[in-house]
Amino acid sequence: MAHFLKSGNTYRVASNEAMDVRDKLPAGNYTIKVPPLGDMYLEHIEDFSIPSKVYGDCLKNTDRVITTFLSRPAATGVMLTGEKGSGKTLLTKNIAVELARQHDVPTIVINQPLCGENFNTFIQSIDQACIILFDEFEKVYSDNDQEAALTLLDGVFPSQKLFVLTCNDKWRINQHMRNRPGRIFYMIDFGGLEHEFIVEYCNDTLINKQYIEKVCAIAALFEQFNFDMLKALVEEMNRYNEAPADAMKMLNAKPEFNNKGNFDVQMFAKNRLITEAELETKVWHGNPLNGHVQVEFDTDPEGKLNDTDENTWFTSEFTPNELKTVEPQNGKFGYTNADGDQLVLTRRKETQYNYLAF
């Protein structure tokens, strides 16, 4: 038997098999379809999958976002910022999976620059708690579209809405979304992996565990050593039974892409800290894990001892074997050579340009 479904002044023919009327949108993932003629509608898409084990702050951040969302009566905005592979997507998926599992909350994925009155009305018509996920927001939405989307974040909804926005570059986000907790309650920055994260992952997955600290040393070369890099490096080492430096040679993970191989120099020699004025070179270029580091300094930069025969220029050399400490998160490499001289190379941060400042 056929049935006639009325929507406004429109009737559509539907069979018994197609008739499945629900009071609520079932938990799951959906995307919005916009036909050339007619109203927007939802289409079910594939569910998210989560690894058997997650690392770092993912579980803690998931619990916090969910607790905050459930405790607030209307809309809560969360922005996740960081490079691809940094963990934004995993946190997003974990939040969606846990809200679906524990509270039957569906997720609506926005993958086109939808905005305006029709879109806002459609979202408000979904009168149940749900996640509205904007993936790679600053790429999908132009500056003008971002401005138009502000009204959605400010909207009054008949039920709770969790707006989750992921972006690779937070400086491309409209300035009216930054420092506005009323619109975006949380902004979580994803930077490089912490030492504990790297060690835990390597203990679980790296076959030759004698290389764990060397993996951490390689991570310190990068301004943001992300999970994609770590996973690929460990995979390559396991496949070819290689040391980290050898496995890195062909990987698409190059430190010079971040900081161009530049490191600030600090040195303790002659029983004191060498000042910047005394250093011949304040910035060293290269890879601290390969080759020698040579630092020249002048203990009389103002030439006060020119009338004497005393040599005021000195050179200190450091080899990879004299590398004593590595701080992956801060990009610091500490050396002590046979003469007792100490050197700290600190990875220079890449300058971020604010595209929306003007």
N, C-alpha and C positions, 0 to 999 in steps of 0.2 A: 504494500500500500504506500502511495506517495503522500507526503505531507507538504504543506506550503508554509514556509517560514517568512514572517513579515518583519521587515526592518524599515521603519519610516513608511514610505509609500511603495516600497519595493517588496515583491514576493519572490522567494526562491523555492524551487522544487527540491525536496530532500527525501531520501528513502528511509525506511525504518533503521537500516544499518547506520545511516549517517546521523540519526537523531541520538544525541547524547548530551542532554542538558545538565549542566553542573551549577550548583549554587556558588561554588568557589573555583578559582583557577587552581588546578592541582599543582603540587610542588614539582618543579622541573625547570628546564631552561626554554625560553621562548625568544623569538625575534619578531619585530614589527614589520609587517608587509604593507606597502602603500600602493594599491592598484591605481592605474591611470584614471579610472572612474570608480567611484564607490568609497566606502569608508575603510579606515585602517583596520587591520586584524592581526591576531597573533598566530604564529606558526611554531609548533614544538620543534626544538632542535636537540642535538645530542647532549646528554648529561656530562658534567665535568667528571674527570677522573683525578684522583689524588694518589701520590706515591704512598707506599706502605709505611714509610717513615719520612717525616719532615724535620728540617733542621732549623737552628737559630730561634728567632722570636716568633715564628709563624703561629704556633699554637697559642702563645700568650697574647699576641695581637689579635688573633681571631676571637678569643674569649672576651677581650676588652671591647672590641667593636660590637660584638653581638650583645653584650651586657648593656652597653650604652644605648644602642639602638632600641632594645626592648624596653628600656626605662624611660624613653622620651616619647611623648604622645603623638608627634607628627613626623616631620621630615628630619633626617640626619644625613649630612653629607660627609663623605670620606674621600680624600684624594691621596693616591699612592703615586709617588714620583721616583724616578730612577731609570737607569739605562735598561735596555732589553736584557733579560736574563738575570736581573738583580733580585727577583723574588716577588715582584708585584703581582704577577699572574697567579702564582701559587697561593698567596694570601687571599686574593680575590676568590679563587676557586674554593679554598677551604672555608671561607665565610659562607659562600653560597651553599656548599654541601652540608655544612653543619646547621644552617638555618632551615634548609629543606628537611633534613633528617629529624631535627629536634622540634621544629615548630611549623612544618608544612608550608614554608615560605617559598614562593616561586621566584625565579630570576628572569628579568627581561633584559636582553642584550641589545644595546643600541649600537648599530654598526654603520649608520648613515647620519648625516647632519640634520636630524629632525628637530624642529623648533617651531614656535608660533602657537597660535590659539588652538588649532585643531589638534596638534600634538599634546599640548597641555591638557586639553579637555579629555583626550583619550586616556592619558595617564591618570587623571583624577577620577575617571569613570571606573577604574579598577579599585573598588572599595574594600581592599584587604591589604594586609601587610605584604610587601614585596620588595625585592631588590631591583633597582634600575641601574644597570651597569653600562657605563660609557667607556669603552676600551680605546686606548690611545686617543684621548679626548682632543688634544691639541692638534693632532693630525687630521682627524675627521672633521672637526669644527673650525671654520675660519674665524678671524677676529670678529666679524660681524655676527656670525652664527653664535659664537660664545656669548656675545652681548645679549642676543635674543634669548639664550637659554637661561639667563639669570632669573627671569620671571618664573620659570619652572622650579628652580631651587627655592624661591621665595614663596611658592604657592601654599595655599591652605588645603590640606588633603583630608578626606574623610577617614583615612586610616594611615598607619605608619608606612613611610617609604624610606628605604635606605638607598641613597644615591652614592654609587661608588664610581669614581673617575680615576682611571689610570693615565699617566702621561710620562713621556720620556724626558721632557724638558719643562720644568715648572715655570721658567721665565717666559714661555709661550702661552701661559694661562692668563686669561683676562685679569687685570689688576683688581677688579672688584670681587674676585673670588679669593684673593690672597688677604690674609689677616682679617677675615670675615667669618668667625665661627658660626654666625647665624645662618650662613649659607653652606660653608664647608667646615664642619665641626672638627674633624681630624685631618691633618696633613702629615703623612708618614713618608719620610725620605729613606730611600734604599741606596746605601752606598756600598763600599767594598765589604767583603766578608771578613768577619772577625776571626782572630787566631783560633778561638775555641771551636768555631763552626768548621773551619778547615780541618783541624785535628780530628774532630769527631767523624766527619765524613770520610777522611782518609782511613781512620781506624776501621770503619765499616766496609770500605770498598777497595782500598788500595792493597794489592797483593804483597808488594815489597815495602813493608812499613818502615824500613830504615831510611826511606826517602821523605818521610813526613815533614821534617823540619826544613828540608830543601824546597819542598812544595810551598811551605809558608814563606820562605825567603823569596821565591819567585813571585808570590802574591804581593809582596811589599814593593815590587817594581811598578805596580799598576796603581793608578789613582783609584780605580774602582775595579777590583778583581771580583767578578761576579760568579754566580753559580754555574752558568754555562761554561765559563772558562775552566773552572775547577773540574766539572764533570768530564769535559773533553780531555783535559790533561791526564786525569786518572785513567780514563778509558784508554788513551794512547800508551801510557806507561804499562798498563796491564797487558795490552795486546802485544807489545813488542819487547816487554821486559827491559825497558829503558829507564835511564836516569831522567829526572825532570827536565834538565837543560837540553838533553837530546830530543825528548818528546816535544818540546816547545818549538823546535826549529821549523817545522812545517805547519804548525797550527796557526789558524787565523786569530792569533792573540799576541799582539806586539806591544811592548811597554811604550815604545816611542809614539804610538797613537794617542796616548794620554798626556804625557808630560815632555815629550820630545827628548827623553833621556837626560833631563837636567835635574841636578841635585844641589841644594844649598850646602855649603861647607862650614863646619865648625871643628876647630882643632885645639887640643891641649898639648903643648910641647914646651920644653925649657922650663918645666915646672909651673906653667901658668897657661891661662886661656889666651890664645892668639886672637888679637882684635881683628875686626874686619879691615881696618886700615892697613894692617900688616900683611894680610893675605894677598898674594899675587892674583889669585883667581877665587872669587867668592862663589862661583857656580861651576860645578864639575859636570862634564858631559860624558856619559857612557853607561855601562852596565856594571854595577858594583859586584856582581857575582862572577864576572869574567875579567881577567887581566889585572894589571897593577893600577893602583891609584897613587898618583904623585901630586904632592901639594908643596908649593914653594911659598915662602913668606920672608918678609924683611922686618927684622926687629928694630930697624931705625928708618921708618917710612918718611920721616921729616928731614932726614939727612943731617942730624945733629952730630953724628960721629964721622963726618966726611974728612975731617982733618987727621983722623987716626988710621992705622992700618988694620983695624979690627973688621973682620968680615961680618956683615950683618944679614947676609942672605943665607937661608937654610932650605934644605929639601927633605921632606919626609915621604917615605914610600910605604905602601901597605899592599899586601897580597891577599887573594881570596882566603888563604889559610889563616889569615890574621883577623878575619871577620868573626866577631865574638857574639854580637847580639843583633837580632832582627825584630822589628815591630811592624808586622804586615799592615795593621790598621793605620798607623801613622807614617808608614814609608820611611822608617829610620834604619840605617845600617851603621853599627858601631864596630870600630876596629881598634886593636891595640897591637902595635908592632914590637919588634925585639928591643927597640930603644926606649920603650915605655911611652911613646907618643900615642895619643888617642885621637881618633877621627870619627866624626858623626856626619854621615851623608843623609840629608832629608829630602825626600822626593818633592819636587816643586809641584804645586797644584796648578792644574790647567785653568786659565782664566775663563770664567763663565760670562757670556755676553747677555745682557738683558735686552731682548729684542723688542720688548714692549715699553721700554723706558722713555721713548720719544713719541 
